[in-house]
Amino acid sequence: MALQGVVDLLHKMFKYPSGEKIQAGDRILYHREPGEVQFVVTEKTGDAARDWHIEQHPEGGVMLGVKGFGNVFLGQPETAEDLEFVARTGQVGDK
């Protein structure tokens, strides 16, 4: 049972097409527009807005805030060819 729990957790970890783990606060480009990962949702949290996304997309996903698009929810970000990781909050060069 413990192994199944690890497998389930790995399936709930979203990654960029380039392989990095997606985390809230990451700076990104989406269709070449700058943005930020607003949140990552993999299960119900008690927050009505986030729980709504899980109800609509049981596999979870990520919410992006993108300059030219507004808020964009991606249910399968690892397959989104136009999603690019730029920097993680707190990395060198962050101000």
All heavy atoms as an XYZ file, in Angstrom:
740
protein
N       0.821     -1.201      0.000
C       0.000      0.000      0.000
C       0.861      1.260      0.000
O       0.520      2.245     -0.619
C      -0.938     -0.033      1.215
C      -1.962      1.052      1.190
S      -3.161      0.674     -0.093
C      -4.391      1.855      0.268
N       1.989      1.223      0.694
C       2.860      2.397      0.748
C       3.384      2.749     -0.646
O       3.458      3.914     -1.004
C       4.025      2.157      1.704
N       3.746      1.746     -1.441
C       4.225      1.978     -2.797
C       3.140      2.640     -3.645
O       3.408      3.564     -4.401
C       4.687      0.682     -3.449
C       5.199      0.804     -4.877
C       6.377      1.762     -4.941
C       5.588     -0.549     -5.422
N       1.891      2.210     -3.502
C       0.789      2.809     -4.257
C       0.630      4.280     -3.890
O       0.370      5.117     -4.746
C      -0.525      2.060     -3.995
C      -1.678      2.592     -4.824
C      -1.436      2.465     -6.315
O      -1.013      1.421     -6.795
N      -1.685      3.522     -7.063
N       0.825      4.629     -2.628
C       0.742      6.025     -2.196
C       1.804      6.878     -2.872
O       1.534      8.004     -3.282
N       3.006      6.342     -3.017
C       4.080      7.067     -3.703
C       3.738      7.241     -5.174
O       3.904      8.310     -5.748
C       5.435      6.338     -3.540
C       6.496      6.954     -4.422
C       5.870      6.355     -2.080
N       3.218      6.195     -5.798
C       2.830      6.261     -7.208
C       1.734      7.308     -7.390
O       1.791      8.128     -8.303
C       2.370      4.877     -7.721
C       1.728      4.999     -9.098
C       3.546      3.917     -7.753
N       0.735      7.317     -6.513
C      -0.346      8.306     -6.589
C       0.207      9.724     -6.452
O      -0.204     10.625     -7.176
C      -1.393      8.060     -5.505
C      -2.205      6.804     -5.770
O      -2.182      6.286     -6.905
O      -2.874      6.348     -4.820
N       1.137      9.944     -5.538
C       1.724     11.269     -5.343
C       2.482     11.712     -6.584
O       2.365     12.853     -7.021
C       2.660     11.260     -4.131
C       3.349     12.579     -3.786
C       2.298     13.642     -3.451
C       4.299     12.396     -2.635
N       3.235     10.823     -7.203
C       3.988     11.168     -8.411
C       3.058     11.556     -9.554
O       3.368     12.445    -10.327
C       4.885     10.002     -8.838
C       6.092      9.748     -7.947
C       6.823      8.486     -8.397
C       7.029     10.926     -7.922
N       1.917     10.894     -9.654
C       0.963     11.227    -10.716
C       0.361     12.611    -10.505
O      -0.079     13.234    -11.456
C      -0.138     10.172    -10.806
C       0.338      8.904    -11.436
N       0.668      8.818    -12.767
C       0.550      7.688    -10.913
C       1.071      7.583    -13.031
N       1.004      6.881    -11.932
N       0.336     13.094     -9.266
C      -0.250     14.397     -8.971
C       0.762     15.530     -9.078
O       0.419     16.666     -8.883
C      -0.885     14.381     -7.583
C      -2.097     13.488     -7.507
C      -2.722     13.579     -6.159
C      -3.966     12.714     -6.103
N      -4.645     12.854     -4.818
N       2.014     15.233     -9.378
C       3.031     16.258     -9.532
C       3.063     16.683    -11.000
O       3.314     15.869    -11.876
C       4.412     15.729     -9.129
C       5.484     16.781     -9.186
S       7.170     16.241     -8.779
C       7.008     14.630     -8.120
N       2.762     17.942    -11.252
C       2.757     18.433    -12.621
C       4.125     18.962    -13.000
O       4.825     19.546    -12.173
C       1.701     19.526    -12.789
C       0.306     19.014    -12.617
C      -0.416     19.282    -11.477
C      -0.274     18.232    -13.603
C      -1.701     18.800    -11.322
C      -1.564     17.735    -13.463
C      -2.275     18.030    -12.307
N       4.493     18.760    -14.257
C       5.783     19.219    -14.759
C       5.589     20.026    -16.036
O       4.611     19.847    -16.753
C       6.695     18.028    -15.050
C       7.073     17.268    -13.808
C       8.069     16.179    -14.116
C       8.474     15.486    -12.821
N       9.543     14.532    -13.048
N       6.553     20.906    -16.285
C       6.589     21.639    -17.550
C       6.985     20.664    -18.655
O       7.590     19.628    -18.378
C       7.621     22.773    -17.478
C       7.262     23.836    -16.485
C       7.800     23.833    -15.209
C       6.371     24.843    -16.829
C       7.469     24.808    -14.291
C       6.026     25.828    -15.918
C       6.576     25.802    -14.645
O       6.225     26.770    -13.730
N       6.694     21.000    -19.903
C       7.131     20.141    -21.013
C       8.636     19.864    -20.972
O       9.090     18.810    -21.408
C       6.735     20.930    -22.261
C       5.550     21.727    -21.823
C       5.865     22.103    -20.385
N       9.412     20.795    -20.397
C      10.866     20.629    -20.308
C      11.299     19.756    -19.132
O      12.476     19.436    -19.005
C      11.541     21.995    -20.223
O      11.025     22.716    -19.113
N      10.348     19.386    -18.243
C      10.661     18.446    -17.171
C      10.706     19.006    -15.761
O      10.662     18.238    -14.808
N      10.810     20.325    -15.563
C      10.858     20.886    -14.222
C       9.496     20.759    -13.547
O       8.458     20.849    -14.182
C      11.237     22.384    -14.236
C      12.629     22.686    -14.714
C      12.685     22.933    -16.218
O      11.690     22.657    -16.927
O      13.723     23.379    -16.689
N       9.514     20.590    -12.231
C       8.281     20.520    -11.455
C       7.617     21.902    -11.442
O       8.284     22.921    -11.266
C       8.591     20.088    -10.022
C       7.379     20.024     -9.132
C       7.758     19.642     -7.718
C       6.543     19.757     -6.818
N       6.897     19.538     -5.427
N       6.307     21.949    -11.625
C       5.562     23.216    -11.589
C       5.226     23.553    -10.146
O       4.711     22.707     -9.408
C       4.268     23.123    -12.423
C       4.602     22.849    -13.881
C       3.443     24.397    -12.261
C       3.388     22.622    -14.762
N       5.512     24.809     -9.750
C       5.207     25.287     -8.410
C       4.549     26.653     -8.481
O       4.837     27.450     -9.381
C       6.483     25.397     -7.579
C       7.166     24.071     -7.345
C       8.408     24.206     -6.489
O       8.632     25.222     -5.841
N       9.216     23.172     -6.472
N       3.662     26.917     -7.523
C       3.034     28.232     -7.433
C       4.120     29.291     -7.303
O       5.120     29.095     -6.606
C       2.102     28.297     -6.227
N       3.948     30.400     -8.016
C       4.914     31.489     -7.988
C       5.942     31.435     -9.106
O       6.658     32.406     -9.324
N       6.022     30.322     -9.810
C       6.971     30.219    -10.925
C       6.649     31.273    -11.978
O       5.482     31.523    -12.282
C       6.889     28.849    -11.615
C       7.521     27.728    -10.819
O       8.127     27.994     -9.774
O       7.376     26.564    -11.262
N       7.679     31.865    -12.528
C       7.498     32.760    -13.671
C       7.561     31.915    -14.933
O       8.404     31.021    -15.052
C       8.558     33.845    -13.671
C       8.239     34.885    -12.593
C       9.140     36.052    -12.691
N      10.089     35.886    -11.594
C      11.244     36.504    -11.498
N      11.632     37.318    -12.428
N      12.026     36.301    -10.474
N       6.653     32.216    -15.854
C       6.515     31.393    -17.057
C       6.306     32.275    -18.293
O       6.088     33.488    -18.176
C       5.322     30.416    -16.921
C       3.986     31.129    -16.545
C       5.596     29.380    -15.855
C       3.121     31.413    -17.697
N       6.380     31.635    -19.441
C       5.889     32.216    -20.689
C       4.810     31.270    -21.190
O       4.979     30.049    -21.153
C       7.000     32.313    -21.741
C       8.107     33.310    -21.501
C       9.178     33.181    -22.587
C       7.569     34.735    -21.473
N       3.696     31.848    -21.628
C       2.626     31.049    -22.216
C       2.268     31.711    -23.534
O       1.860     32.870    -23.545
C       1.420     30.984    -21.280
C       0.315     30.089    -21.783
C       0.511     28.719    -21.900
C      -0.908     30.613    -22.147
C      -0.498     27.888    -22.373
C      -1.925     29.795    -22.620
C      -1.715     28.435    -22.725
O      -2.718     27.626    -23.196
N       2.489     31.007    -24.612
C       2.355     31.590    -25.956
C       3.182     32.881    -26.047
O       2.734     33.898    -26.571
C       0.886     31.860    -26.297
C       0.097     30.625    -26.529
N       0.053     29.994    -27.744
C      -0.673     29.890    -25.681
C      -0.730     28.927    -27.642
N      -1.163     28.835    -26.411
N       4.378     32.813    -25.475
C       5.364     33.910    -25.473
C       4.941     35.130    -24.655
O       5.586     36.172    -24.708
C       5.742     34.320    -26.892
C       6.402     33.188    -27.651
C       6.924     33.649    -28.962
N       7.569     32.528    -29.619
C       8.069     32.600    -30.822
N       8.017     33.718    -31.506
N       8.628     31.544    -31.356
N       3.862     35.026    -23.898
C       3.419     36.111    -23.011
C       3.905     35.796    -21.600
O       3.781     34.665    -21.130
C       1.888     36.224    -23.001
C       1.301     36.717    -24.291
C       1.472     38.216    -24.492
O       1.668     38.951    -23.506
O       1.423     38.647    -25.654
N       4.443     36.797    -20.862
C       4.903     36.547    -19.499
C       3.747     36.289    -18.549
O       2.643     36.817    -18.722
C       5.635     37.840    -19.134
C       5.028     38.877    -20.014
C       4.631     38.183    -21.283
N       4.024     35.467    -17.554
C       3.006     35.172    -16.561
C       3.581     34.494    -15.342
O       4.802     34.407    -15.177
N       2.687     34.030    -14.493
C       3.079     33.389    -13.242
C       2.106     32.264    -12.935
O       0.911     32.361    -13.234
C       3.042     34.425    -12.120
C       3.478     33.902    -10.774
C       3.514     34.995     -9.725
O       4.194     36.012     -9.953
O       2.848     34.830     -8.699
N       2.616     31.203    -12.304
C       1.749     30.124    -11.843
C       1.041     30.623    -10.585
O       1.693     30.947     -9.584
C       2.548     28.838    -11.550
C       1.638     27.758    -10.973
C       3.246     28.336    -12.803
N      -0.284     30.735    -10.650
C      -1.070     31.202     -9.515
C      -1.226     30.115     -8.457
O      -1.066     30.371     -7.276
C      -2.453     31.675     -9.976
C      -2.405     32.794    -10.986
C      -1.799     34.056    -10.424
O      -2.166     34.493     -9.348
N      -0.853     34.623    -11.145
N      -1.589     28.913     -8.897
C      -1.690     27.783     -7.975
C      -1.667     26.473     -8.744
O      -1.915     26.435     -9.941
C      -2.932     27.866     -7.068
C      -4.262     27.856     -7.779
C      -4.861     26.670     -8.175
C      -4.942     29.042     -8.021
C      -6.098     26.660     -8.804
C      -6.176     29.052     -8.655
C      -6.761     27.854     -9.038
N      -1.339     25.421     -8.001
C      -1.371     24.053     -8.501
C      -2.409     23.335     -7.653
O      -2.388     23.428     -6.427
C       0.003     23.357     -8.345
C      -0.056     21.910     -8.802
C       1.083     24.130     -9.089
N      -3.339     22.648     -8.284
C      -4.384     21.960     -7.534
C      -4.401     20.483     -7.921
O      -4.420     20.141     -9.101
C      -5.766     22.638     -7.731
C      -6.221     22.599     -9.158
C      -6.810     22.043     -6.830
N      -4.293     19.613     -6.903
C      -4.282     18.171     -7.137
C      -5.383     17.455     -6.360
O      -5.660     16.297     -6.623
C      -2.925     17.554     -6.746
O      -2.670     17.836     -5.377
C      -1.808     18.094     -7.627
N      -5.970     18.158     -5.387
C      -7.038     17.566     -4.578
C      -7.830     18.685     -3.921
O      -7.397     19.839     -3.916
C      -6.470     16.630     -3.521
C      -5.526     17.315     -2.565
C      -4.803     16.345     -1.643
O      -4.644     15.166     -1.998
O      -4.383     16.788     -0.569
N      -8.975     18.348     -3.359
C      -9.789     19.354     -2.685
C      -9.039     19.905     -1.482
O      -8.351     19.180     -0.775
C     -11.127     18.768     -2.248
C     -12.069     18.571     -3.410
C     -13.470     18.313     -2.930
C     -14.406     18.319     -4.123
N     -15.805     18.305     -3.698
N      -9.184     21.223     -1.269
C      -8.438     21.893     -0.206
C      -9.340     22.604      0.800
O      -8.864     23.078      1.817
C      -7.508     22.957     -0.808
O      -8.327     23.950     -1.436
C      -6.540     22.355     -1.793
N     -10.627     22.721      0.484
C     -11.520     23.502      1.334
C     -11.688     24.923      0.820
O     -12.550     25.658      1.283
N     -10.860     25.318     -0.152
C     -10.986     26.619     -0.807
C     -11.970     26.446     -1.966
O     -11.720     25.672     -2.883
C      -9.617     27.073     -1.307
C      -9.680     28.384     -2.068
O      -9.962     28.340     -3.287
O      -9.470     29.440     -1.447
N     -13.107     27.152     -1.923
C     -14.181     26.947     -2.898
C     -13.707     27.118     -4.338
O     -14.065     26.328     -5.213
C     -15.347     27.882     -2.604
N     -12.902     28.134     -4.608
C     -12.442     28.388     -5.982
C     -11.561     27.255     -6.489
O     -11.723     26.784     -7.618
C     -11.690     29.712     -6.047
N     -10.642     26.807     -5.679
C      -9.753     25.714     -6.104
C     -10.502     24.391     -6.186
O     -10.284     23.596     -7.097
C      -8.556     25.606     -5.178
C      -7.657     26.813     -5.309
C      -6.480     26.745     -4.401
N      -5.773     28.027     -4.467
C      -4.560     28.201     -4.053
N      -3.879     27.204     -3.545
N      -3.996     29.383     -4.142
N     -11.396     24.162     -5.226
C     -12.168     22.922     -5.238
C     -13.046     22.830     -6.483
O     -13.267     21.744     -7.015
C     -13.014     22.798     -3.968
C     -12.152     22.508     -2.741
O     -10.934     22.249     -2.904
O     -12.699     22.550     -1.625
N     -13.538     23.961     -6.979
C     -14.336     23.957     -8.196
C     -13.520     23.387     -9.350
O     -14.032     22.604    -10.150
C     -14.804     25.376     -8.535
C     -15.646     25.413     -9.767
C     -16.994     25.240     -9.852
C     -15.181     25.624    -11.122
N     -17.404     25.321    -11.164
C     -16.314     25.557    -11.965
C     -13.943     25.854    -11.690
C     -16.227     25.721    -13.347
C     -13.859     26.007    -13.071
C     -14.996     25.947    -13.884
N     -12.243     23.763     -9.437
C     -11.388     23.257    -10.516
C     -11.215     21.741    -10.420
O     -11.215     21.053    -11.436
C     -10.033     23.966    -10.513
C     -10.116     25.360    -11.019
N     -10.389     26.419    -10.188
C     -10.008     25.866    -12.260
C     -10.436     27.526    -10.918
N     -10.209     27.219    -12.168
N     -11.082     21.212     -9.206
C     -10.954     19.766     -9.027
C     -12.253     19.071     -9.417
O     -12.246     17.989    -10.003
C     -10.544     19.422     -7.582
C      -9.058     19.629     -7.406
C     -10.908     18.001     -7.201
C      -8.175     18.663     -8.175
N     -13.383     19.689     -9.096
C     -14.668     19.095     -9.484
C     -14.808     19.049    -11.001
O     -15.353     18.095    -11.553
C     -15.813     19.878     -8.855
C     -15.879     19.702     -7.344
C     -16.788     20.703     -6.651
O     -17.490     21.475     -7.339
O     -16.788     20.716     -5.413
N     -14.318     20.071    -11.685
C     -14.407     20.114    -13.146
C     -13.313     19.289    -13.824
O     -13.506     18.790    -14.928
C     -14.310     21.570    -13.634
C     -15.399     22.475    -13.092
C     -16.788     21.975    -13.432
O     -17.090     21.696    -14.582
N     -17.637     21.842    -12.417
N     -12.153     19.200    -13.183
C     -10.981     18.490    -13.730
C     -10.412     17.589    -12.627
O      -9.445     17.964    -11.963
C      -9.908     19.486    -14.190
C     -10.405     20.497    -15.162
N     -10.497     20.251    -16.506
C     -10.873     21.756    -14.975
C     -10.983     21.314    -17.116
N     -11.228     22.232    -16.205
N     -10.987     16.411    -12.413
C     -10.570     15.540    -11.306
C      -9.081     15.196    -11.304
O      -8.519     14.880    -10.267
C     -11.416     14.279    -11.490
C     -12.598     14.733    -12.271
C     -12.100     15.839    -13.162
N      -8.437     15.278    -12.465
C      -6.995     14.995    -12.521
C      -6.160     16.161    -12.014
O      -4.954     16.052    -11.852
C      -6.577     14.635    -13.947
C      -6.570     15.791    -14.930
C      -7.938     16.248    -15.458
O      -8.960     15.604    -15.172
O      -7.975     17.279    -16.159
N      -6.802     17.304    -11.741
C      -6.090     18.486    -11.252
C      -5.531     19.316    -12.390
O      -5.853     19.100    -13.561
N      -4.698     20.288    -12.020
C      -4.094     21.150    -13.020
C      -3.439     22.367    -12.392
O      -3.237     22.412    -11.172
N      -3.124     23.336    -13.230
C      -2.462     24.558    -12.761
C      -3.183     25.780    -13.306
O      -3.684     25.779    -14.423
C      -0.971     24.596    -13.171
C      -0.214     23.424    -12.568
C      -0.797     24.595    -14.665
N      -3.233     26.829    -12.479
C      -3.807     28.101    -12.894
C      -2.660     29.064    -13.172
O      -1.783     29.260    -12.334
C      -4.708     28.684    -11.805
C      -5.279     30.047    -12.157
S      -6.403     30.014    -13.565
C      -7.845     29.303    -12.796
N      -2.684     29.635    -14.367
C      -1.682     30.607    -14.771
C      -2.322     31.985    -14.825
O      -3.468     32.123    -15.236
C      -1.140     30.281    -16.167
C      -0.677     28.862    -16.440
C      -0.286     28.715    -17.907
C       0.462     28.491    -15.520
N      -1.577     32.996    -14.443
C      -1.954     34.382    -14.683
C      -1.035     34.876    -15.783
O       0.178     34.966    -15.579
N      -1.593     35.164    -16.958
C      -0.782     35.500    -18.130
C      -1.167     36.881    -18.628
O      -2.360     37.160    -18.836
C      -0.970     34.447    -19.251
C      -0.063     34.750    -20.425
C      -0.712     33.040    -18.730
N      -0.154     37.715    -18.839
C      -0.386     39.104    -19.217
C      -1.382     39.262    -20.369
O      -2.340     40.005    -20.263
C       0.944     39.771    -19.574
C       0.815     41.237    -19.908
C       2.157     41.855    -20.203
C       1.993     43.323    -20.551
N       3.251     43.957    -20.870
N      -1.201     38.578    -21.468
C      -2.049     38.758    -22.636
C      -3.323     37.926    -22.651
O      -4.150     38.077    -23.538
N      -3.498     37.026    -21.655
C      -4.635     36.117    -21.666
C      -5.505     36.207    -20.424
O      -6.621     35.707    -20.423
C      -4.164     34.656    -21.789
C      -3.483     34.339    -23.081
C      -2.101     34.419    -23.199
C      -4.214     33.956    -24.190
C      -1.459     34.121    -24.391
C      -3.584     33.647    -25.385
C      -2.206     33.741    -25.486
N      -4.985     36.751    -19.338
C      -5.698     36.689    -18.062
C      -5.394     35.363    -17.393
O      -4.305     34.826    -17.523
N      -6.386     34.811    -16.692
C      -6.201     33.528    -16.025
C      -6.471     32.391    -16.997
O      -7.458     32.409    -17.724
C      -7.128     33.405    -14.820
C      -6.703     34.314    -13.688
O      -5.546     34.702    -13.588
N      -7.642     34.665    -12.837
N      -5.568     31.399    -16.978
C      -5.673     30.232    -17.855
C      -5.470     28.992    -16.989
O      -4.466     28.882    -16.290
C      -4.594     30.261    -18.961
C      -4.659     29.017    -19.817
C      -4.708     31.517    -19.798
N      -6.423     28.051    -17.039
C      -6.283     26.795    -16.311
C      -5.868     25.702    -17.287
O      -6.502     25.526    -18.331
C      -7.602     26.399    -15.626
C      -7.466     25.192    -14.748
C      -6.953     25.306    -13.471
C      -7.842     23.941    -15.201
C      -6.816     24.188    -12.651
C      -7.716     22.813    -14.402
C      -7.198     22.950    -13.121
N      -4.810     24.986    -16.938
C      -4.327     23.877    -17.774
C      -4.465     22.574    -16.995
O      -3.880     22.425    -15.920
C      -2.868     24.073    -18.163
C      -2.528     25.308    -18.999
C      -1.015     25.383    -19.226
C      -3.266     25.277    -20.321
N      -5.232     21.648    -17.549
C      -5.412     20.347    -16.911
C      -4.261     19.387    -17.162
O      -4.036     18.490    -16.373
N      -3.541     19.573    -18.246
C      -2.398     18.715    -18.563
C      -1.232     19.593    -19.009
O      -0.873     19.620    -20.183
C      -2.771     17.709    -19.646
C      -3.847     16.740    -19.218
C      -4.182     15.757    -20.315
O      -4.157     16.074    -21.489
N      -4.496     14.539    -19.904
N      -0.617     20.318    -18.074
C       0.419     21.274    -18.456
C       1.636     20.644    -19.114
O       2.292     21.283    -19.936
C       0.793     21.944    -17.134
C       0.362     20.985    -16.082
C      -0.841     20.281    -16.633
N       1.932     19.399    -18.805
C       3.118     18.762    -19.389
C       3.000     18.587    -20.897
O       3.999     18.420    -21.580
C       3.423     17.428    -18.703
C       2.320     16.407    -18.756
C       1.217     16.583    -17.714
O       1.359     17.395    -16.782
O       0.194     15.907    -17.853
N       1.797     18.669    -21.425
C       1.602     18.547    -22.873
C       1.384     19.894    -23.555
O       1.197     19.949    -24.768
C       0.414     17.623    -23.200
O      -0.780     18.208    -22.685
C       0.617     16.231    -22.615
N       1.421     20.978    -22.783
C       1.193     22.316    -23.330
C       2.492     22.826    -23.955
O       3.365     23.358    -23.267
C       0.708     23.275    -22.246
N       2.619     22.677    -25.262
C       3.855     23.047    -25.956
C       4.200     24.524    -25.810
O       5.361     24.900    -25.911
C       3.743     22.685    -27.432
C       3.643     21.197    -27.681
C       3.452     20.860    -29.145
O       3.466     21.775    -29.989
O       3.280     19.667    -29.436
N       3.212     25.367    -25.580
C       3.455     26.808    -25.482
C       3.663     27.288    -24.050
O       3.633     28.487    -23.783
C       2.294     27.571    -26.130
C       2.245     27.315    -27.625
O       3.310     27.405    -28.265
O       1.159     27.011    -28.142
N       3.882     26.367    -23.117
C       4.173     26.709    -21.729
C       5.662     26.532    -21.483
O       6.207     25.449    -21.693
C       3.378     25.804    -20.784
C       3.637     25.990    -19.290
C       3.265     27.398    -18.834
C       2.869     24.940    -18.497
N       6.319     27.622    -21.051
C       7.765     27.567    -20.805
C       8.084     28.053    -19.400
O       7.599     29.088    -18.962
C       8.499     28.477    -21.786
C       8.366     28.083    -23.232
C       9.053     29.085    -24.136
O      10.234     29.412    -23.888
O       8.385     29.569    -25.070
N       8.922     27.298    -18.711
C       9.429     27.689    -17.398
C      10.496     28.765    -17.596
O      11.382     28.625    -18.428
C      10.033     26.469    -16.703
C      10.726     26.781    -15.411
C      10.007     27.142    -14.299
C      12.102     26.702    -15.317
C      10.650     27.429    -13.098
C      12.760     26.969    -14.132
C      12.019     27.343    -13.012
N      10.410     29.863    -16.818
C      11.399     30.936    -16.893
C      12.249     30.975    -15.628
O      13.468     30.909    -15.693
C      10.728     32.309    -17.128
C      11.742     33.440    -17.044
C       9.989     32.320    -18.452
N      11.605     31.092    -14.459
C      12.358     31.187    -13.204
C      11.463     30.812    -12.044
O      10.241     30.939    -12.113
C      12.884     32.599    -13.004
N      12.089     30.385    -10.973
C      11.378     30.057     -9.744
C      11.558     31.201     -8.771
O      12.650     31.761     -8.643
C      11.945     28.755     -9.174
C      11.261     28.306     -7.934
C      11.067     26.801     -7.860
N      10.177     26.345     -8.905
C      10.370     25.223     -9.609
N      11.416     24.464     -9.385
N       9.517     24.859    -10.544
N      10.507     31.570     -8.058
C      10.571     32.629     -7.058
C      11.690     32.309     -6.071
O      11.817     31.183     -5.620
C       9.231     32.725     -6.300
O       8.209     32.970     -7.251
C       9.233     33.841     -5.294
N      12.513     33.303     -5.809
C      13.618     33.126     -4.885
C      14.921     32.718     -5.536
O      15.929     32.591     -4.878
N      14.923     32.535     -6.864
C      16.167     32.181     -7.549
C      17.013     33.426     -7.757
O      16.542     34.556     -7.635
C      15.871     31.522     -8.898
C      15.339     30.113     -8.765
C      15.236     29.415    -10.103
O      15.270     30.030    -11.161
N      15.098     28.111    -10.059
N      18.262     33.239     -8.094
C      19.194     34.331     -8.354
C      18.585     35.272     -9.379
O      18.018     34.846    -10.378
C      20.546     33.786     -8.863
C      21.474     34.920     -9.239
C      21.181     32.889     -7.807
N      18.696     36.576     -9.121
C      18.157     37.566    -10.044
C      16.734     37.986     -9.694
O      16.177     38.876    -10.291
N      16.132     37.324     -8.707
C      14.786     37.667     -8.280
C      14.831     38.938     -7.443
O      15.673     39.089     -6.588
C      14.241     36.525     -7.423
C      12.797     36.228     -7.710
O      12.326     36.497     -8.822
O      12.153     35.722     -6.794
N      13.950     39.873     -7.706
C      13.910     41.112     -6.920
C      12.559     41.311     -6.325
O      11.572     40.948     -6.811
C      14.264     42.303     -7.794
C      15.689     42.200     -8.265
C      16.118     43.470     -8.911
C      17.552     43.291     -9.360
N      18.254     44.460     -9.587
